[in-house]
Amino acid sequence: MASLEEVIAWCDDLLEIDSFGDYGPNGLQIPGNPEVELVTTAVSAHLASIEASNELGSDLLITHHGVFWDFHPRSLSRPMATRLKAALDHDLSVAGYHLPLDGHPEIGNNALIARLLGFEPGPGLIGEAKGRHIGVVARSEAGIEAVELVSRVERELGREPLVFAEGPAKIHSIGVVTGAGASDIHTAIELGLDAFLTGEPSEHVMADTQEGRIHFIAAGHYATETVGVKRLGDDLAARFGIRHEFIDVPNPI
């Protein structure tokens, strides 16, 4: 068992939350049990992940998409109140780490995916959000066949991606901006990259790929943002001697 205060302080420090602007607060959002024996992780802090955490007897739920966002109304909607009640009734703490968990160079979504696919992050800036570049430019000296890369994406992320294959047969460089990063394909083209991977597609990317001679891979907003929070939970479990369970609430987006 570990103290909630110590666990959250470690996460806040690791992810350097004070150095990021964001679209909502990072860190602890709902305080609950002051002791943590089981931490659950999920992509989003919605009712399904909160209820699943309660069923498992979790003390702390950590998500990539937290409960509170700047674009939410200040008065509670009924669905928001239901989420909060579900957490508070079970003394479940809830924390969220958004852009800091995208941009971390070791356990961030973008860096992890690049390495899972066989690339090593290096110089190059892509994926600007709130004044920070959270994406990665990654390279493979040997190169990876385009068909093999698509297979790796499907195998590692668990879903068939949408692909516009307009780049070279062998890929040596890739930009990765998970989530809703389709517009960063323009930066990828400017950087002369062979491929660009994100979560969600946009209408303009088909023409962009054809004209920019680049591969575009949309592997799903949800799917591309499972890896960072899973890794964070595993690292917490190892460091503090607590248990970790990832809650999968599949989303086709």
Protein Blocks (a to p, Z undefined) as FASTA:
>chain_A
ZZfklmmmmmmmmnommlpccfbdedjfbdcdfbdfbdcddfbdcfklmmmmmmnopabd
cdfbdfbdfkbcfbdcfklmmmmmmmmmnopacdddfklmmmpmklgmklmmmmmnopac
deddehieehiafbdcdddfkopafklmmmmmmmmnopacddddfbdfbdfbdcddehjl
klmmmmmmmnopabdcdfbdcfklmmmmmmnopadddebjklmmmmmmmmmmmmmmmmno
pacdddddddfZZ
